Amino acid sequence: MATETVAKPRTSVRVGVQKFGTFLSGMIMPNIGAFIAWGLITALFIEKGWIPVPALGGFGTNAEGVPNIGLVGPMITYLLPLLIGYTGGKMVHDVRGGVVGAIGTMGVIVGAGIPMFIGAMIMGPLGGWTMKQLDRLWDGKIRPGFEMLVNNFSAGIWGALLAMLGFYGISPLVSAFSTGAGNVVQFLVNNGLLPLTSIFIEPAKVLFLNNAINHGVLTPLGIQQSLEQGKSILFLLEANPGPGLGILLAYMFFGRGAAKASAPGAAIIHFLGGIHEIYFPYVLMKPILILAAIGGGMTGIATLAITNSGLVAPAAPGSIIAVIAQTSRDSYVGVILAVILATAVSFLIASLILRTSKNKGEDDLTEATSRMEAMKGKKSSVSSALVGDRAGDQGGTVLTRPVQNIVFACDAGMGSSAMGASVLRNKIKAAGFPDVKVTNSAIANLNDTYDVVVTHEDLTERAQPRTSSAVHYSVDNFMNSPRYDEIVELVRSSNSEEGTTAAPAGDAQPAAAATTAAATHGAHAAEPAAAVEGKGVLLRESVVLNGTATDRDASIDEAGKLLLDRGAVDVSYVHAMHEREESVSTYMGSFLAIPHGTNDAKEHINHSAVSIIRYPEGIDWGGKQVKFVVGVAGINNEHLHILSSIAKIFTNKAQVAQLEEATTVDEVLELFGKVNA
């Protein structure tokens, strides 16, 4: 799959703010469903709602005279901040970081006594990051059998300390900040200055800096205001679709060429779909059009302020449907009027600019879209609506950022992907880029956070929808695919501009078999090297020098039986090894196959184990000759150092020859020991 790179602009303040905003957005956006649920419950059941219900809305008293708690208060005080804190911690250190982040967030919540969204955005990532640093202190030093004890107690003790830090230290600071920011907003409202915020918000949207403003400040303050007043104007400062719609309408009437032709479709995506980035290229074609967006934004905000209108919860995405759904019961007229007037003013200003301009944007849409993608840092998911599917002409996604995370994905994320990740990790390290993380994952656990995704050609279609913004490489085997050299070249071309210089080939040290596990759900990286038998993953009795099987299915049974005999798996896992093989071949190249179970079969693994069988005469494996079959059953990362060793051996022809000539099991184990050393 051919791939191109676009020169990465130098790091700037804008890029730094953009990354910060993206991180904040990453904590909020996965939980928008919870915000919407809270908003609907609030709009329906509070005392001033459409269907007032004391027990749900949290007003009045019950039959015993006890005040009703309801759903509204607990959800906004506890549920939403805890979700944010958990998500923030999980982004840094997977589930373990999420749990510790949520514990720390609870301390801030109880200490402040008000909805602590900003506090959750601090404590969540702080909990995940500090837990990650603590885990590094004893990584690889825990005696077998004590891992769960150490992991659980360390998370519990550190979580308790963070909760107390949040209670006594962070909550007063965040409360003071929230109060101060609220006072600033109220000052702007009282003095009629709130519309001036459009001068900053509208340009920030086009530069992809809106997340830092919207999710970092406006949403937390809006939630607090909505809790106190039943609605907030702050939710519509950035989400109003009117300014963008006005610009697109102006292009529909007064634009030319591609811009005029694509504007109607873009308007539908923007207004109904809520994807505001669709209109950014139209502004970038003629930057002076930002005046139209600012004028429309100011008009919309002024209308909301005059009519005292607002939403009960965030409107995400910024679709007119989401806006109407979250509108307060007494604000429909004001909100709809704000959208209409914002559209009208934006349309009038944009029309005047386009009609008086010699260049009406007929030739610049493609270039403007490319600039938008460069600023965003990845290919836009809606750019094809503007200029067609250019990626299809290039054979893949255009990467506009340095490569930082590469993932190998297979059905179970256990065997073949781990081997491929080890091979490529060594190549990338040898090329002088040790900071590039190469991990492996089950396809079911993929998310759209990777720069490059490598899959077997039979699995690419399953992986692409989950990782739409990544560059995808399809391979026919994971051991020696020529695609690896393409990926190394991609890393070299995209990362060297960041100041990373590849070491000369003569100076390149042999790549270590281990790297730190990526903090990505479901992804694994090889553990630090250890003695082969020290962890009990590969034992003498699990190595057979002369297998008796004569075909693929029989060899899978033979490898599975060695795992069964050790009590590592039950018989259902062996059945799943056959099921996995029918789905996608586990042939790796270099006469090697590594049969293993499906992702769903992991519950049938009792402990990690690896079996190795040699077939000196070779057997047919779906049309490929296989002389070595490695059965794999892995829990967490315990088996990955062995797979890393196997990957190193089978990419070295001399070591493969040594395996073929080995006469004793000790020679095989010694060879793996030398690789790990």
C-alpha positions in Angstrom: 0.0 0.0 0.0 1.8 3.1 -1.2 2.0 5.9 1.2 3.1 9.5 1.0 4.2 12.0 3.6 3.7 15.7 3.8 6.4 17.9 5.3 5.6 18.5 9.0 5.7 22.1 9.9 8.0 23.2 12.7 6.6 22.9 16.2 4.9 26.2 17.2 2.9 27.6 20.0 -0.2 26.8 18.0 0.8 23.2 17.7 1.4 23.0 21.4 -2.0 24.5 22.2 -3.6 22.3 19.6 -2.1 19.1 21.2 -3.2 20.3 24.7 -6.7 20.9 23.4 -6.8 17.5 21.7 -5.8 15.9 25.0 -8.6 17.8 26.8 -11.0 16.8 24.1 -9.9 13.2 24.5 -11.2 13.2 28.0 -14.5 14.9 27.2 -15.6 13.5 23.8 -15.8 9.8 24.8 -18.2 10.8 27.6 -20.5 13.1 25.6 -23.2 10.4 25.7 -23.3 10.8 29.5 -23.5 14.6 29.2 -26.4 14.2 26.8 -28.1 11.8 29.1 -27.7 14.2 32.0 -29.0 17.1 29.8 -32.1 15.2 28.7 -32.9 14.2 32.3 -32.4 17.8 33.4 -34.6 19.2 30.6 -37.4 16.7 31.3 -37.6 16.2 35.1 -36.3 19.3 37.0 -38.9 21.6 38.6 -38.9 23.9 35.5 -38.6 21.0 33.0 -41.1 19.6 30.5 -42.2 16.8 32.8 -41.4 17.8 36.4 -40.8 14.7 38.5 -39.6 15.4 42.1 -38.0 12.0 42.6 -36.0 12.3 39.4 -35.5 16.0 39.2 -34.3 16.3 42.8 -36.7 18.9 44.2 -39.4 18.8 46.9 -39.7 16.0 49.5 -40.9 12.5 49.6 -43.8 11.1 51.7 -41.6 11.0 54.8 -40.6 14.6 54.4 -37.0 13.8 53.2 -35.7 16.0 50.4 -35.5 14.2 47.1 -32.0 13.6 45.8 -33.0 12.8 42.2 -30.7 11.9 39.3 -29.6 15.4 38.2 -27.4 16.4 41.1 -25.5 13.0 41.7 -24.9 12.6 37.9 -23.3 16.0 37.5 -21.5 15.9 40.9 -20.1 12.4 40.8 -20.8 10.5 37.5 -19.6 12.9 34.9 -16.4 14.0 36.7 -15.5 10.4 37.6 -16.0 9.4 33.9 -13.7 12.2 32.9 -11.1 11.4 35.5 -11.1 7.7 34.5 -10.8 8.5 30.8 -7.9 10.9 31.4 -6.0 8.3 33.5 -6.7 5.6 31.0 -5.4 7.8 28.2 -2.0 7.9 30.0 -1.7 4.4 31.6 -4.6 2.2 30.3 -7.2 0.8 32.7 -4.8 0.8 35.6 -4.2 4.6 35.2 -7.9 5.1 34.7 -8.8 3.5 38.0 -6.2 5.5 40.0 -7.2 8.7 38.2 -10.9 8.1 39.2 -9.8 7.6 42.8 -7.9 10.8 42.8 -10.9 12.6 41.2 -13.2 11.5 44.0 -11.0 13.4 46.5 -11.4 16.6 44.5 -15.2 16.1 44.1 -15.8 15.6 47.8 -13.3 18.3 48.8 -14.9 21.0 46.6 -18.6 20.1 46.9 -19.3 21.4 43.4 -19.0 19.7 40.0 -15.3 19.2 39.5 -14.8 18.9 35.8 -11.5 20.9 35.7 -10.4 19.0 38.8 -11.1 15.7 37.0 -9.1 16.9 34.0 -6.2 17.4 36.4 -6.5 14.4 38.7 -7.3 11.9 35.9 -4.1 12.3 33.9 -2.1 13.0 37.1 -3.2 9.7 38.5 -2.4 7.8 35.3 1.0 9.4 34.9 2.2 9.0 38.4 1.0 5.4 38.5 2.9 4.8 35.3 6.1 6.1 36.8 5.7 4.0 40.0 5.1 0.9 37.9 8.4 1.5 36.1 10.2 1.4 39.4 9.5 -2.3 40.0 8.9 -3.4 36.4 10.6 -6.8 35.9 11.6 -7.0 39.6 8.5 -8.7 41.1 8.8 -12.3 41.9 6.5 -14.6 40.0 3.2 -15.2 41.8 3.3 -11.8 43.6 2.4 -9.6 40.6 -1.3 -9.3 41.4 -0.6 -8.5 45.1 1.9 -5.8 44.3 -0.2 -4.3 41.5 -3.4 -4.1 43.4 -1.9 -2.8 46.6 0.3 -0.2 44.9 -2.7 1.1 43.0 -4.8 1.2 46.1 -2.2 2.9 48.3 -1.3 5.5 45.7 -4.9 6.1 44.8 -5.7 6.8 48.4 -2.9 9.3 48.7 -4.0 11.0 45.5 -7.6 11.2 46.8 -6.2 13.0 49.9 -4.1 15.3 47.7 -7.2 16.1 45.7 -9.3 16.7 48.9 -6.8 19.0 50.7 -4.6 20.4 47.9 -6.2 20.5 44.5 -9.8 21.1 45.3 -9.3 24.6 46.9 -7.2 25.7 43.9 -9.7 24.4 41.3 -12.6 26.0 43.3 -10.8 29.3 43.3 -10.1 29.1 39.5 -13.7 28.1 38.8 -15.0 31.0 40.9 -12.6 33.4 39.2 -13.4 32.2 35.7 -17.1 32.4 36.5 -16.8 35.9 37.7 -15.0 36.9 34.4 -17.8 35.3 32.4 -20.4 37.1 34.5 -18.6 40.4 34.1 -18.7 40.0 30.3 -22.4 39.1 30.4 -23.3 42.0 32.7 -21.4 44.5 30.6 -22.6 43.2 27.2 -19.1 42.1 26.2 -19.6 38.4 25.8 -20.1 38.7 22.0 -16.5 39.9 21.8 -15.3 36.3 22.6 -16.1 35.5 19.0 -13.0 37.5 18.0 -10.9 34.7 19.6 -13.2 31.7 19.2 -13.9 31.8 15.5 -10.2 32.0 14.4 -9.4 29.4 16.9 -11.9 27.0 15.3 -10.3 27.4 11.9 -6.8 26.8 13.4 -8.1 23.7 15.4 -7.5 25.4 18.7 -11.1 25.3 19.7 -10.8 22.1 21.8 -8.6 23.8 24.3 -11.1 26.6 24.7 -14.3 24.7 24.4 -13.6 21.5 26.4 -11.0 23.1 28.7 -13.0 26.1 29.9 -16.4 26.6 28.3 -17.9 23.2 29.0 -16.9 23.0 32.6 -18.1 26.5 33.3 -21.3 25.9 31.3 -22.1 22.8 33.3 -21.7 24.7 36.6 -23.8 27.5 35.3 -26.5 25.1 34.0 -26.6 23.4 37.4 -27.3 26.7 39.1 -29.5 28.4 36.5 -30.9 25.4 34.5 -29.2 26.5 31.3 -26.0 28.2 30.0 -25.2 30.4 27.1 -21.6 29.1 27.2 -22.5 25.9 25.4 -23.3 27.9 22.2 -20.3 30.2 22.1 -18.5 27.7 19.9 -21.1 25.2 18.8 -23.5 27.6 17.0 -23.6 26.2 13.4 -24.8 29.6 12.0 -21.5 31.3 11.2 -20.2 28.4 9.2 -23.5 27.9 7.4 -23.6 31.5 6.3 -20.1 31.2 4.7 -21.1 28.0 2.8 -24.3 29.6 1.6 -22.3 32.6 0.3 -20.1 30.2 -1.7 -23.3 28.4 -3.1 -24.5 31.7 -4.5 -21.3 33.7 -5.3 -18.5 31.2 -5.4 -17.1 29.5 -8.6 -15.7 26.2 -9.7 -15.0 23.5 -7.2 -15.9 25.7 -4.2 -19.3 26.5 -5.5 -20.0 22.9 -6.6 -19.0 21.4 -3.2 -20.6 24.0 -1.0 -24.1 22.5 -0.9 -22.9 19.1 0.3 -20.6 20.7 2.8 -23.5 22.8 4.1 -25.5 19.6 4.8 -22.6 17.9 6.6 -21.9 21.1 8.6 -25.5 22.0 9.6 -27.1 18.6 10.1 -24.0 16.4 10.8 -22.4 19.0 13.1 -18.9 18.5 11.5 -17.8 22.1 11.5 -14.3 21.4 10.1 -16.0 21.0 6.7 -16.1 24.8 6.2 -12.6 25.5 7.4 -11.0 25.1 3.9 -13.4 27.7 2.5 -12.1 30.2 5.0 -8.5 29.3 4.4 -9.0 29.9 0.7 -9.8 33.5 1.6 -8.7 34.3 5.2 -10.6 37.5 5.2 -13.7 35.5 5.4 -12.9 35.0 9.1 -14.6 38.4 9.5 -17.9 36.7 8.3 -17.5 34.0 10.9 -16.7 36.5 13.7 -19.6 38.7 12.7 -22.0 35.7 12.7 -20.6 34.5 16.0 -21.0 37.9 17.7 -24.6 38.2 16.4 -25.5 34.8 17.7 -24.1 35.4 21.1 -25.7 38.8 21.4 -29.1 37.3 20.5 -28.7 34.6 23.2 -27.7 37.3 25.7 -30.6 39.6 24.9 -33.2 36.7 25.0 -31.6 35.1 28.0 -31.4 31.8 26.2 -29.1 28.8 26.5 -28.7 25.0 26.5 -28.9 22.6 29.4 -25.9 20.6 28.3 -23.2 20.6 25.6 -24.3 20.2 22.0 -21.8 17.7 20.5 -21.4 17.4 17.6 -22.4 21.0 16.8 -25.4 19.9 14.7 -28.7 21.9 14.7 -30.3 18.6 15.8 -28.0 18.4 18.9 -28.5 22.1 19.6 -32.3 21.8 19.6 -32.2 18.6 21.6 -30.2 20.4 24.4 -32.1 23.7 24.3 -33.7 24.8 27.6 -37.5 24.7 27.7 -37.7 28.5 27.8 -35.0 29.2 25.2 -36.3 27.7 21.9 -37.1 31.1 20.4 -33.9 32.6 21.4 -31.7 29.7 20.3 -33.3 29.3 16.9 -33.2 33.0 16.4 -29.5 33.1 17.4 -28.7 30.4 14.7 -30.8 32.2 12.0 -29.3 35.6 12.7 -25.8 34.3 12.9 -26.3 32.6 9.6 -27.8 35.7 8.0 -25.0 38.1 9.2 -22.3 35.6 8.2 -23.9 35.2 4.8 -24.1 38.9 4.2 -20.5 39.6 5.1 -19.2 36.6 3.2 -21.3 37.5 0.1 -20.0 41.0 0.1 -16.4 39.7 0.3 -16.9 37.2 -2.5 -18.7 39.6 -4.8 -16.1 42.3 -4.5 -13.2 39.8 -4.8 -11.5 39.0 -8.1 -10.6 35.5 -6.9 -13.8 33.6 -5.9 -12.0 30.5 -4.9 -12.5 28.4 -8.0 -8.9 26.9 -8.0 -7.7 26.9 -4.4 -10.0 24.4 -2.6 -7.6 21.5 -2.8 -4.7 23.5 -1.6 -6.8 24.9 1.3 -7.9 21.5 2.3 -4.3 20.3 2.4 -3.4 23.2 4.6 -6.3 22.4 6.9 -5.1 18.7 7.2 -1.6 19.9 7.8 -2.8 22.1 10.7 -5.0 19.3 12.1 -2.1 16.9 11.9 -3.9 14.1 10.0 -6.1 13.5 7.0 -9.6 15.0 7.5 -12.4 12.5 7.6 -14.6 14.8 5.6 -12.2 16.2 3.1 -13.3 13.8 0.4 -16.6 15.7 0.3 -14.7 18.8 -0.8 -12.1 17.6 -3.3 -12.8 13.9 -3.8 -11.0 10.9 -2.3 -7.4 11.9 -3.0 -6.2 9.1 -0.8 -7.5 6.7 -3.2 -5.1 8.1 -5.9 -2.2 7.9 -3.5 -3.0 4.4 -2.4 -3.5 5.3 1.3 -3.8 8.0 3.9 -1.5 10.9 3.6 0.4 11.2 6.9 1.1 14.8 8.0 2.7 14.2 11.3 5.7 12.3 12.7 5.3 8.6 13.2 5.1 7.9 16.9 2.9 4.8 17.3 2.8 1.8 15.1 0.5 -1.1 15.9 0.4 -4.7 14.5 -3.1 -6.0 14.6 -4.4 -9.5 14.3 -7.4 -11.4 15.5 -6.2 -12.2 19.0 -3.3 -9.7 19.4 -1.3 -12.5 20.9 1.0 -14.3 18.4 1.6 -13.2 14.8 1.1 -9.6 15.6 3.6 -9.8 18.5 6.2 -11.4 16.2 5.7 -8.8 13.5 5.9 -6.0 16.0 9.2 -7.4 17.3 10.7 -7.6 13.8 9.8 -4.1 12.8 10.7 -2.7 16.2 14.3 -4.0 15.7 14.5 -2.5 12.2 13.3 0.9 13.4 15.7 1.0 16.3 18.5 0.0 14.0 17.5 2.9 11.7 18.0 5.3 14.7 14.5 5.9 15.9 14.2 4.1 19.3 11.4 6.5 20.5 8.9 5.2 17.9 6.6 2.7 19.8 5.8 -0.5 17.9 3.1 -2.5 19.7 0.6 -5.2 18.9 -3.1 -5.5 19.6 -6.2 -7.5 18.9 -8.3 -5.8 16.1 -11.3 -5.6 18.6 -9.2 -3.4 20.9 -8.0 -0.9 18.2 -8.8 2.7 18.4 -8.0 5.7 16.2 -4.8 6.8 18.0 -2.2 5.1 15.9 -0.1 6.6 13.1 0.6 3.4 11.3 -1.4 0.1 11.4 0.0 -3.2 10.0 -2.4 -6.1 9.4 -2.4 -9.3 7.5 -4.0 -8.7 4.1 -7.0 -10.7 5.0 -7.7 -8.5 8.1 -7.1 -5.0 6.7 -10.8 -4.4 5.9 -11.7 -5.1 9.6 -9.0 -2.8 10.9 -9.5 0.2 8.7 -12.9 1.4 10.1 -11.4 1.4 13.6 -8.3 3.4 12.6 -9.5 5.6 9.8 -6.8 8.3 10.2 -3.9 6.0 10.3 -1.7 4.8 7.4 -2.5 1.1 6.7 0.0 -1.5 5.5 -1.2 -4.9 4.4 1.3 -7.8 4.5 1.1 -11.5 3.5 3.4 -12.6 6.4 4.7 -10.9 9.5 8.3 -12.1 9.5 10.0 -10.7 6.4 7.5 -8.6 4.5 9.1 -6.0 2.1 6.5 -3.6 3.6 8.8 -3.2 6.6 11.4 -1.3 4.6 8.6 1.0 3.4 7.5 1.7 6.9 11.1 2.3 8.1 11.5 4.8 5.2 8.2 6.4 6.2 9.5 6.9 9.7 12.8 8.2 8.5 11.2 10.8 6.1 8.6 12.0 8.5 10.6 12.0 11.8 13.9 13.3 10.6 12.4 16.7 10.2 11.8 16.8 13.9 15.5 16.8 14.5 16.0 13.0 14.9 19.1 11.9 13.1 19.4 8.2 12.1 22.5 6.6 13.3 24.9 5.3 10.6 24.4 1.7 9.8 27.8 0.8 11.1 27.0 2.3 14.5 23.6 0.8 14.9 23.5 -1.5 17.9 21.4 -4.7 17.9 17.9 -3.7 18.8 16.8 -4.7 22.3 14.0 -7.3 22.3 12.1 -5.3 24.8 10.3 -1.9 24.9 7.9 -0.3 27.3 4.3 -1.4 26.8 2.3 1.3 25.1 -0.5 2.9 27.1 -3.1 1.9 24.6 -6.0 -0.3 25.3 -5.2 -3.9 24.3 -1.7 -3.1 22.9 1.3 -5.0 24.0 5.1 -4.6 23.6 7.8 -7.1 24.5 8.9 -7.4 28.1 12.5 -7.0 29.2 14.6 -9.9 28.3 14.7 -12.7 30.8 16.0 -16.3 31.0 13.9 -18.5 28.8 13.0 -20.9 31.5 13.0 -18.4 34.3 9.4 -17.3 33.7 8.1 -20.8 32.9 6.8 -19.8 29.5 9.0 -22.1 27.5 10.0 -25.3 29.3 12.2 -28.2 28.1 9.2 -30.5 27.9 7.5 -28.1 25.5 10.2 -28.4 22.8 10.0 -31.3 20.3 12.8 -31.7 17.7 11.0 -34.2 15.5 7.3 -33.7 15.2 5.1 -36.5 14.1 2.4 -34.6 12.3 2.2 -34.7 8.5 -0.2 -31.8 7.8 -1.3 -28.4 9.2 -4.2 -29.5 11.3 -2.3 -32.4 12.9 0.6 -30.1 13.8 -1.8 -27.6 15.4 -3.1 -30.5 17.5 0.4 -31.5 18.4 1.4 -28.0 19.4 -1.9 -27.6 21.4 -1.3 -30.9 23.2 2.0 -29.7 24.6 0.1 -26.6 25.9 -2.6 -28.9 27.3 -0.1 -31.2 29.0 1.3 -28.3 30.9 -2.1 -27.2 32.1 -1.7 -23.9 30.3 -5.0 -24.1 28.4 -8.1 -26.3 28.2 -9.3 -28.2 25.2 -11.5 -25.4 24.0 -8.4 -23.3 23.4 -7.0 -25.9 21.0 -10.3 -25.8 19.2 -9.9 -22.1 18.9 -6.4 -22.5 17.4 -8.1 -24.3 14.5 -10.8 -21.7 14.3 -8.1 -19.0 14.1 -6.3 -20.8 11.4 -9.4 -21.1 9.3 -9.9 -17.3 9.6 -6.4 -16.1 8.8 -3.2 -18.2 8.3 -0.6 -17.9 11.1 2.2 -18.6 8.6 4.9 -16.1 9.3 7.5 -16.8 6.6 11.0 -18.3 7.1 9.5 -21.8 7.5 7.7 -20.6 10.6 4.0 -20.8 11.7 2.7 -19.7 15.2 -0.8 -21.1 15.7 -2.8 -19.6 18.5 -6.4 -19.1 19.7 -8.9 -16.4 18.8 -9.4 -13.3 20.9 -12.5 -14.8 22.4 -10.6 -17.8 23.5 -8.3 -16.0 26.0 -10.7 -17.0 28.8 -9.5 -20.6 28.2 -5.9 -19.8 29.0 -4.8 -20.7 32.5 -1.3 -19.3 32.3 1.1 -18.2 29.5 3.0 -20.9 27.6 4.8 -21.5 24.4 5.5 -24.8 22.6 8.0 -25.4 19.8 8.0 -28.3 17.4 10.4 -28.9 14.5 9.5 -30.8 11.4 12.8 -31.5 9.6 11.2 -32.6 6.4 8.6 -29.8 6.4 4.9 -29.9 6.2 2.4 -28.1 3.9 0.8 -25.1 5.6 -1.7 -23.7 3.2 0.7 -23.9 0.3 3.7 -22.8 2.3 6.4 -25.1 3.6 6.7 -25.0 7.4 9.5 -26.6 9.4 8.9 -24.9 12.8 5.5 -24.7 14.6 5.3 -22.5 17.7 2.1 -22.9 19.7 1.2 -19.7 21.7 -1.0 -19.1 24.7 -0.5 -15.7 26.3 -1.9 -13.7 29.2 -1.0 -10.1 29.4 2.7 -9.7 28.3 4.2 -12.8 29.9 4.9 -14.7 26.6 6.2 -11.7 24.6 9.9 -11.9 25.4 9.9 -15.5 24.0 8.1 -14.3 20.8 10.6 -11.5 20.5 13.5 -14.0 20.6 11.8 -16.2 18.0 11.3 -13.2 15.8 15.0 -12.3 16.0 16.1 -15.9 15.3 13.8 -16.3 12.2 15.0 -13.0 10.7 18.6 -14.3 10.8 19.3 -17.0 8.3 22.4 -18.3 10.2 20.3 -18.8 13.4 17.6 -20.5 11.5 20.2 -22.9 10.1 21.4 -23.5 13.7 17.9 -24.5 14.7 17.6 -26.8 11.7 20.9 -28.5 12.7 20.2 -28.7 16.5 20.4 -32.2 17.9 19.3 -31.5 21.5 16.7 -29.4 23.2 19.4 -27.7 25.2 20.8 -26.3 21.9 17.4 -24.8 21.2 17.1 -23.3 24.6 20.6 -22.0 24.6 20.1 -20.3 21.3 17.1 -18.4 22.7 19.1 -17.6 25.8 21.9 -16.0 23.7 19.4 -13.9 21.8 17.9 -12.6 25.0 21.2 -11.9 26.7 
